[in-house]
Amino acid sequence: MKLAIIGATGHAGSLILKEALTRDLIVTAIVRHPEKLTVKVPVIAKDLFDLTKEELASFDAVIDAFRPPVGQEELHQTSLKHLSTLLQGTDTRLIVVGGASSLFVDESHRMIDVSDPKADYYPTAYNMYQAFLALKTEQNVHWTYLSPAADFIPAGTRTGHYQISDDHLQKNAAGKSEISMADYAIAIIDEVIEPHHLNQHFSVYN
């Protein structure tokens, strides 16, 4: 299986790349700065917005782990739209490293509040949520959107275990909604290898 990872040098992307290399996958990193890679893999050294339909259509799946620079969070929307357009009408799956802002927090479908522009998390949460809403309207795109728990821990331990939920925010026995990026990486590669959430939104937590 041929897999491409966009943003393979980022916090989540680098761990997803590391996890993918432990499986029977042919992995290509799509990055702007290949010199930042810590492993040797095939590389497409390009800005996401310069990618072409032909370049992505050769992969069985593309993982979007792109994270915009601070102050340019609106790129969450434009980048996902661009990738959706490139993959429209192809057999390539688009698997998105999503955010928790698209999860329901109770059975009445109340969501995490992203209405306060003054909140530190607002630019990322708002733009990721809007990008997700647009993705759901795309036609002829094979997508999966995987939200982490509320606390997405970069330096968290790789336990090798995770719990799956649907589009509802879940907490563990300690009352915390959290997952390490290393365990999230396991979950997303599991979904690549054995697709269970085609054109669906789901979430994982420790």
Backbone as CSV, one residue per row, in Angstrom:
resi,resn,N_x,N_y,N_z,CA_x,CA_y,CA_z,C_x,C_y,C_z
1,MET,0.842,-1.197,0.000,0.000,0.000,0.000,0.876,1.244,0.000
2,LYS,0.552,2.175,-0.867,1.333,3.404,-0.997,0.658,4.534,-0.225
3,LEU,1.420,5.132,0.688,0.904,6.177,1.570,1.760,7.425,1.463
4,ALA,1.102,8.576,1.376,1.803,9.857,1.435,1.384,10.579,2.711
5,ILE,2.340,11.249,3.348,2.059,12.008,4.568,2.458,13.455,4.342
6,ILE,1.468,14.332,4.336,1.710,15.772,4.199,1.990,16.334,5.592
7,GLY,3.090,17.067,5.722,3.461,17.590,7.034,4.174,16.547,7.874
8,ALA,4.998,15.732,7.234,5.635,14.598,7.912,6.752,14.995,8.867
9,THR,7.084,16.280,8.954,8.103,16.713,9.908,7.493,17.421,11.118
10,GLY,6.171,17.557,11.150,5.507,18.220,12.271,5.378,17.307,13.477
11,HIS,4.770,17.827,14.553,4.613,17.052,15.784,3.863,15.747,15.516
12,ALA,2.639,15.872,14.994,1.838,14.678,14.719,2.376,13.940,13.496
13,GLY,2.714,14.684,12.443,3.148,14.066,11.204,4.385,13.199,11.347
14,SER,5.351,13.635,12.159,6.578,12.858,12.334,6.314,11.542,13.055
15,LEU,5.376,11.563,14.006,5.033,10.333,14.715,4.206,9.399,13.835
16,ILE,3.358,9.970,12.999,2.602,9.153,12.038,3.561,8.500,11.049
17,LEU,4.547,9.262,10.583,5.561,8.704,9.677,6.315,7.565,10.356
18,LYS,6.723,7.773,11.585,7.453,6.742,12.326,6.616,5.478,12.474
19,GLU,5.322,5.660,12.798,4.423,4.518,12.960,4.218,3.795,11.629
20,ALA,4.037,4.573,10.556,3.804,3.979,9.233,4.973,3.109,8.794
21,LEU,6.180,3.500,9.170,7.364,2.758,8.754,7.512,1.435,9.498
22,THR,6.760,1.259,10.585,6.801,-0.023,11.290,5.808,-1.015,10.691
23,ARG,5.005,-0.567,9.732,4.010,-1.424,9.087,4.468,-1.725,7.656
24,ASP,3.697,-2.539,6.971,4.062,-2.935,5.611,3.513,-1.915,4.613
25,LEU,4.034,-0.691,4.685,3.560,0.407,3.846,4.726,1.027,3.087
26,ILE,4.439,1.495,1.894,5.419,2.257,1.113,5.095,3.735,1.346
27,VAL,5.979,4.420,2.076,5.662,5.756,2.583,6.473,6.830,1.875
28,THR,5.781,7.901,1.470,6.412,9.095,0.903,6.083,10.288,1.782
29,ALA,7.080,11.088,2.084,6.875,12.308,2.865,6.701,13.486,1.916
30,ILE,5.646,14.277,2.142,5.436,15.497,1.374,5.705,16.666,2.306
31,VAL,6.847,17.315,2.097,7.315,18.357,3.014,7.984,19.484,2.226
32,ARG,7.999,20.641,2.835,8.714,21.764,2.209,10.200,21.731,2.538
33,HIS,10.537,21.155,3.681,11.936,21.148,4.124,12.380,19.710,4.424
34,PRO,12.754,18.961,3.385,13.134,17.564,3.590,14.330,17.383,4.504
35,GLU,15.145,18.429,4.661,16.311,18.323,5.537,15.913,18.124,7.006
36,LYS,14.643,18.387,7.333,14.172,18.208,8.704,13.752,16.766,9.005
37,LEU,13.665,15.942,7.970,13.294,14.544,8.182,14.403,13.817,8.936
38,THR,14.003,12.971,9.874,14.977,12.213,10.662,15.097,10.766,10.182
39,VAL,14.303,10.405,9.179,14.380,9.068,8.586,14.501,9.212,7.076
40,LYS,15.002,8.175,6.441,15.187,8.218,4.993,13.992,7.580,4.301
41,VAL,13.222,8.392,3.612,12.059,7.924,2.851,11.990,8.718,1.552
42,PRO,11.264,8.215,0.553,11.030,9.016,-0.653,10.347,10.331,-0.277
43,VAL,10.680,11.380,-0.992,10.194,12.717,-0.637,9.633,13.429,-1.857
44,ILE,8.519,14.128,-1.649,8.063,15.148,-2.597,8.270,16.477,-1.879
45,ALA,9.275,17.226,-2.310,9.627,18.482,-1.651,8.840,19.624,-2.288
46,LYS,7.646,19.850,-1.746,6.756,20.853,-2.322,5.885,21.470,-1.255
47,ASP,5.468,22.692,-1.500,4.409,23.297,-0.715,3.103,22.578,-1.047
48,LEU,2.282,22.379,-0.063,0.999,21.696,-0.253,0.196,22.297,-1.405
49,PHE,0.208,23.617,-1.522,-0.602,24.291,-2.535,-0.030,24.149,-3.944
50,ASP,1.181,23.602,-4.053,1.777,23.371,-5.367,1.612,21.929,-5.840
51,LEU,1.002,21.085,-5.011,0.795,19.692,-5.403,-0.193,19.597,-6.562
52,THR,-0.045,18.555,-7.354,-0.933,18.353,-8.492,-1.775,17.092,-8.293
53,LYS,-2.845,17.017,-9.044,-3.725,15.851,-8.993,-2.965,14.581,-9.365
54,GLU,-2.094,14.678,-10.366,-1.347,13.522,-10.838,-0.399,13.004,-9.755
55,GLU,0.200,13.889,-8.994,1.131,13.471,-7.950,0.418,12.697,-6.841
56,LEU,-0.771,13.123,-6.469,-1.466,12.480,-5.355,-2.243,11.245,-5.778
57,ALA,-2.686,11.198,-7.022,-3.530,10.086,-7.480,-2.788,8.755,-7.499
58,SER,-1.474,8.768,-7.422,-0.702,7.527,-7.457,-0.678,6.830,-6.092
59,PHE,-1.192,7.486,-5.040,-1.171,6.908,-3.699,-2.519,6.276,-3.359
60,ASP,-2.463,5.242,-2.533,-3.698,4.634,-2.037,-4.355,5.528,-0.989
61,ALA,-3.529,6.221,-0.207,-4.046,7.126,0.827,-3.082,8.283,1.027
62,VAL,-3.650,9.434,1.349,-2.873,10.627,1.685,-3.318,11.089,3.065
63,ILE,-2.372,11.188,3.995,-2.678,11.708,5.318,-2.333,13.188,5.351
64,ASP,-3.301,14.000,5.714,-3.107,15.445,5.808,-2.808,15.810,7.260
65,ALA,-1.509,15.996,7.560,-1.083,16.417,8.895,-0.534,17.843,8.854
66,PHE,-0.988,18.601,7.859,-0.528,19.981,7.692,-0.976,20.844,8.866
67,ARG,-0.060,21.662,9.374,-0.380,22.618,10.440,0.130,23.993,10.023
68,PRO,-0.768,24.960,9.843,-0.345,26.290,9.385,0.483,27.020,10.438
69,PRO,1.269,27.999,10.015,1.987,28.837,10.972,1.011,29.635,11.829
70,VAL,1.451,30.011,13.007,0.636,30.854,13.882,0.320,32.161,13.157
71,GLY,-0.938,32.557,13.191,-1.369,33.770,12.510,-1.918,33.516,11.119
72,GLN,-1.781,32.285,10.636,-2.306,31.927,9.312,-3.245,30.724,9.401
73,GLU,-4.016,30.682,10.485,-4.870,29.518,10.744,-5.959,29.328,9.691
74,GLU,-6.261,30.380,8.919,-7.265,30.229,7.861,-6.802,29.236,6.794
75,LEU,-5.508,28.916,6.783,-4.990,27.931,5.833,-5.523,26.531,6.117
76,HIS,-6.052,26.307,7.318,-6.722,25.029,7.563,-7.854,24.838,6.551
77,GLN,-8.558,25.921,6.274,-9.687,25.839,5.343,-9.221,25.725,3.895
78,THR,-8.335,26.604,3.483,-7.930,26.630,2.080,-7.109,25.391,1.705
79,SER,-6.309,24.881,2.635,-5.482,23.705,2.331,-6.347,22.459,2.168
80,LEU,-7.332,22.286,3.042,-8.180,21.095,2.939,-9.061,21.164,1.697
81,LYS,-9.497,22.355,1.352,-10.260,22.526,0.114,-9.399,22.171,-1.103
82,HIS,-8.153,22.609,-1.080,-7.243,22.324,-2.188,-7.029,20.822,-2.338
83,LEU,-6.775,20.125,-1.232,-6.553,18.686,-1.298,-7.809,17.947,-1.752
84,SER,-8.961,18.387,-1.270,-10.224,17.764,-1.682,-10.435,17.892,-3.181
85,THR,-10.110,19.047,-3.714,-10.255,19.286,-5.153,-9.325,18.385,-5.955
86,LEU,-8.076,18.244,-5.481,-7.107,17.409,-6.188,-7.524,15.938,-6.200
87,LEU,-8.146,15.481,-5.127,-8.481,14.061,-5.004,-9.889,13.733,-5.472
88,GLN,-10.620,14.734,-5.884,-11.990,14.505,-6.352,-11.980,13.602,-7.583
89,GLY,-12.791,12.548,-7.525,-12.890,11.642,-8.653,-11.781,10.611,-8.745
90,THR,-10.897,10.558,-7.748,-9.831,9.551,-7.732,-10.180,8.471,-6.708
91,ASP,-9.388,7.407,-6.685,-9.580,6.338,-5.705,-8.750,6.561,-4.435
92,THR,-7.979,7.617,-4.412,-7.105,7.892,-3.272,-7.905,8.400,-2.076
93,ARG,-7.668,7.803,-0.917,-8.337,8.253,0.304,-7.618,9.457,0.896
94,LEU,-8.385,10.412,1.387,-7.850,11.569,2.103,-8.173,11.381,3.582
95,ILE,-7.141,11.209,4.402,-7.321,10.984,5.827,-6.762,12.195,6.572
96,VAL,-7.630,12.885,7.298,-7.283,14.186,7.871,-7.006,14.084,9.363
97,VAL,-5.864,14.641,9.775,-5.583,14.825,11.197,-6.433,16.004,11.650
98,GLY,-7.558,15.695,12.268,-8.542,16.722,12.585,-8.343,17.373,13.938
99,GLY,-9.378,18.084,14.373,-9.342,18.751,15.665,-10.527,18.350,16.513
100,ALA,-10.461,18.664,17.791,-11.545,18.322,18.714,-12.719,19.283,18.619
101,SER,-12.541,20.417,17.939,-13.610,21.420,17.874,-14.822,20.949,17.084
102,SER,-14.678,19.858,16.345,-15.799,19.319,15.569,-16.555,18.225,16.308
103,LEU,-16.194,17.965,17.568,-16.832,16.913,18.343,-17.983,17.444,19.192
104,PHE,-19.016,16.635,19.350,-20.115,16.959,20.252,-19.695,16.632,21.687
105,VAL,-20.139,17.462,22.634,-19.750,17.248,24.025,-20.856,16.607,24.855
106,ASP,-22.066,16.462,24.277,-23.135,15.761,24.989,-24.135,15.221,23.975
107,GLU,-25.142,14.519,24.478,-26.106,13.863,23.591,-27.077,14.836,22.931
108,SER,-27.102,16.075,23.394,-27.956,17.083,22.755,-27.236,17.740,21.573
109,HIS,-26.066,17.190,21.246,-25.246,17.676,20.121,-24.729,19.098,20.361
110,ARG,-24.507,19.421,21.632,-23.827,20.671,21.959,-22.348,20.483,21.669
111,MET,-21.716,21.500,21.095,-20.323,21.380,20.676,-19.417,22.217,21.552
112,ILE,-18.116,21.956,21.443,-17.138,22.806,22.102,-17.331,24.227,21.617
113,ASP,-17.329,25.172,22.525,-17.595,26.566,22.183,-16.398,27.179,21.457
114,VAL,-16.594,27.533,20.198,-15.532,28.199,19.424,-15.996,29.586,18.988
115,SER,-16.836,30.195,19.832,-17.445,31.468,19.449,-16.720,32.688,19.998
116,ASP,-15.720,32.493,20.858,-15.027,33.626,21.467,-13.728,33.919,20.722
117,PRO,-13.715,34.949,19.874,-12.512,35.257,19.093,-11.306,35.628,19.955
118,LYS,-11.534,35.959,21.221,-10.436,36.359,22.103,-9.742,35.158,22.752
119,ALA,-10.353,33.987,22.652,-9.770,32.793,23.257,-8.509,32.373,22.488
120,ASP,-7.509,31.890,23.216,-6.246,31.500,22.591,-6.439,30.418,21.525
121,TYR,-7.370,29.515,21.786,-7.568,28.386,20.881,-8.464,28.720,19.693
122,TYR,-9.083,29.906,19.707,-10.112,30.223,18.715,-9.632,30.107,17.272
123,PRO,-8.510,30.710,16.864,-8.142,30.682,15.432,-8.013,29.263,14.887
124,THR,-7.367,28.387,15.645,-7.205,27.008,15.181,-8.524,26.254,15.231
125,ALA,-9.222,26.335,16.359,-10.472,25.578,16.533,-11.521,26.004,15.515
126,TYR,-11.687,27.306,15.326,-12.699,27.802,14.403,-12.395,27.384,12.975
127,ASN,-11.154,27.584,12.545,-10.811,27.288,11.152,-10.796,25.793,10.861
128,MET,-10.401,24.974,11.829,-10.462,23.528,11.615,-11.911,23.062,11.525
129,TYR,-12.774,23.652,12.329,-14.185,23.269,12.286,-14.813,23.654,10.951
130,GLN,-14.521,24.854,10.473,-15.068,25.287,9.186,-14.531,24.422,8.046
131,ALA,-13.269,24.035,8.133,-12.685,23.170,7.112,-13.382,21.810,7.101
132,PHE,-13.701,21.301,8.282,-14.401,20.022,8.380,-15.808,20.103,7.785
133,LEU,-16.526,21.184,8.081,-17.876,21.340,7.534,-17.844,21.354,6.006
134,ALA,-16.847,22.027,5.431,-16.731,22.066,3.974,-16.375,20.699,3.410
135,LEU,-15.520,19.953,4.121,-15.129,18.620,3.656,-16.350,17.706,3.542
136,LYS,-17.261,17.813,4.497,-18.435,16.936,4.485,-19.331,17.162,3.281
137,THR,-19.225,18.320,2.643,-20.072,18.618,1.488,-19.430,18.202,0.164
138,GLU,-18.173,17.771,0.207,-17.467,17.424,-1.023,-18.081,16.176,-1.664
139,GLN,-18.160,16.192,-2.969,-18.671,15.062,-3.730,-17.514,14.304,-4.379
140,ASN,-17.645,12.976,-4.440,-16.659,12.120,-5.107,-15.260,12.237,-4.510
141,VAL,-15.206,12.394,-3.182,-13.942,12.385,-2.448,-14.046,11.320,-1.364
142,HIS,-13.053,10.440,-1.283,-13.032,9.392,-0.260,-12.263,9.921,0.957
143,TRP,-12.979,10.415,1.939,-12.327,11.069,3.067,-12.627,10.366,4.388
144,THR,-11.726,10.576,5.337,-11.923,10.181,6.731,-11.331,11.291,7.587
145,TYR,-12.087,11.704,8.606,-11.640,12.800,9.474,-11.506,12.249,10.885
146,LEU,-10.280,12.224,11.400,-10.007,11.646,12.711,-9.672,12.738,13.725
147,SER,-10.571,12.947,14.670,-10.360,13.946,15.725,-9.655,13.309,16.918
148,PRO,-8.666,13.990,17.468,-8.079,13.527,18.724,-8.960,13.967,19.892
149,ALA,-8.636,13.512,21.075,-9.298,14.002,22.279,-8.950,15.484,22.471
150,ALA,-9.583,16.108,23.458,-9.388,17.551,23.673,-7.932,17.897,23.948
151,ASP,-7.255,17.062,24.720,-5.841,17.280,25.036,-5.011,16.353,24.153
152,PHE,-4.394,16.932,23.140,-3.602,16.192,22.154,-2.144,16.359,22.561
153,ILE,-1.552,15.348,23.178,-0.304,15.498,23.924,0.913,15.158,23.052
154,PRO,1.725,16.187,22.688,2.891,15.930,21.826,3.914,14.992,22.464
155,ALA,4.153,15.161,23.762,5.192,14.375,24.430,4.615,13.186,25.194
156,GLY,3.393,12.815,24.849,2.744,11.731,25.570,3.376,10.373,25.293
157,THR,3.115,9.442,26.172,3.666,8.096,26.077,2.940,7.278,25.008
158,ARG,3.697,6.434,24.309,3.092,5.484,23.379,2.690,4.258,24.183
159,THR,1.408,4.171,24.515,0.933,3.039,25.299,0.583,1.843,24.421
160,GLY,0.317,2.103,23.151,-0.111,1.043,22.256,-1.591,0.757,22.320
161,HIS,-2.326,1.583,23.072,-3.762,1.381,23.244,-4.509,2.693,23.011
162,TYR,-5.704,2.576,22.481,-6.574,3.733,22.327,-8.013,3.255,22.251
163,GLN,-8.927,4.175,22.536,-10.356,3.882,22.459,-10.954,4.666,21.292
164,ILE,-11.889,4.059,20.594,-12.549,4.711,19.463,-13.919,5.225,19.893
165,SER,-14.232,6.433,19.469,-15.571,6.986,19.650,-16.059,7.474,18.299
166,ASP,-17.313,7.903,18.266,-17.829,8.472,17.016,-17.494,9.958,17.000
167,ASP,-18.465,10.817,16.798,-18.196,12.255,16.757,-18.526,12.933,18.090
168,HIS,-18.417,12.171,19.190,-18.646,12.711,20.532,-17.336,12.704,21.331
169,LEU,-17.086,13.794,22.017,-15.909,13.911,22.874,-16.052,12.948,24.052
170,GLN,-15.024,12.163,24.300,-15.055,11.187,25.384,-13.965,11.465,26.405
171,LYS,-14.208,11.013,27.637,-13.225,11.140,28.708,-12.881,9.751,29.238
172,ASN,-11.677,9.621,29.780,-11.271,8.341,30.345,-11.751,8.210,31.792
173,ALA,-11.339,7.139,32.446,-11.815,6.872,33.806,-11.401,7.958,34.792
174,ALA,-10.349,8.686,34.458,-9.884,9.770,35.327,-10.591,11.081,35.019
175,GLY,-11.549,11.044,34.104,-12.287,12.256,33.760,-11.553,13.182,32.815
176,LYS,-10.540,12.673,32.121,-9.753,13.488,31.215,-9.995,13.068,29.768
177,SER,-10.087,14.059,28.890,-10.179,13.806,27.463,-8.803,14.055,26.875
178,GLU,-8.076,12.982,26.623,-6.693,13.131,26.193,-6.238,11.939,25.373
179,ILE,-5.239,12.170,24.541,-4.543,11.106,23.831,-3.155,11.608,23.457
180,SER,-2.183,10.729,23.523,-0.843,11.096,23.083,-0.796,11.059,21.561
181,MET,0.069,11.885,20.998,0.213,11.877,19.541,0.743,10.539,19.046
182,ALA,1.519,9.846,19.880,2.054,8.546,19.487,0.940,7.507,19.376
183,ASP,-0.003,7.512,20.323,-1.123,6.578,20.239,-2.097,6.975,19.139
184,TYR,-2.253,8.280,18.915,-3.077,8.755,17.791,-2.485,8.241,16.474
185,ALA,-1.163,8.251,16.376,-0.501,7.772,15.157,-0.828,6.306,14.899
186,ILE,-0.896,5.503,15.959,-1.275,4.098,15.794,-2.683,4.004,15.203
187,ALA,-3.585,4.809,15.759,-4.984,4.767,15.325,-5.131,5.151,13.861
188,ILE,-4.412,6.164,13.435,-4.595,6.638,12.062,-3.983,5.650,11.064
189,ILE,-2.883,5.015,11.432,-2.306,4.009,10.542,-3.161,2.749,10.533
190,ASP,-3.765,2.407,11.652,-4.723,1.292,11.662,-5.859,1.550,10.672
191,GLU,-6.323,2.791,10.626,-7.408,3.148,9.713,-6.939,3.104,8.260
192,VAL,-5.697,3.456,8.017,-5.144,3.357,6.664,-5.155,1.902,6.195
193,ILE,-4.695,1.003,7.053,-4.543,-0.399,6.677,-5.887,-1.116,6.595
194,GLU,-6.768,-0.855,7.553,-8.085,-1.486,7.570,-9.154,-0.400,7.677
195,PRO,-9.634,0.093,6.552,-10.613,1.196,6.564,-11.942,0.779,7.203
196,HIS,-12.317,1.517,8.228,-13.610,1.285,8.884,-14.483,2.545,8.903
197,HIS,-13.929,3.671,8.451,-14.651,4.940,8.583,-14.595,5.732,7.276
198,LEU,-15.044,5.098,6.201,-15.052,5.775,4.907,-16.113,6.866,4.897
199,ASN,-15.688,8.068,4.531,-16.557,9.245,4.521,-17.260,9.427,5.874
200,GLN,-16.480,9.254,6.919,-16.985,9.395,8.281,-16.013,10.203,9.139
201,HIS,-16.585,10.726,10.195,-15.835,11.444,11.234,-15.817,10.563,12.472
202,PHE,-14.627,10.294,13.030,-14.565,9.580,14.293,-13.448,10.148,15.147
203,SER,-13.352,9.665,16.372,-12.374,10.220,17.301,-11.729,9.106,18.115
204,VAL,-10.600,9.424,18.710,-9.881,8.473,19.552,-9.414,9.159,20.826
205,TYR,-9.304,8.372,21.886,-8.844,8.894,23.170,-8.172,7.771,23.941
206,ASN,-7.319,8.139,24.938,-6.681,7.153,25.803,-7.591,6.873,26.990
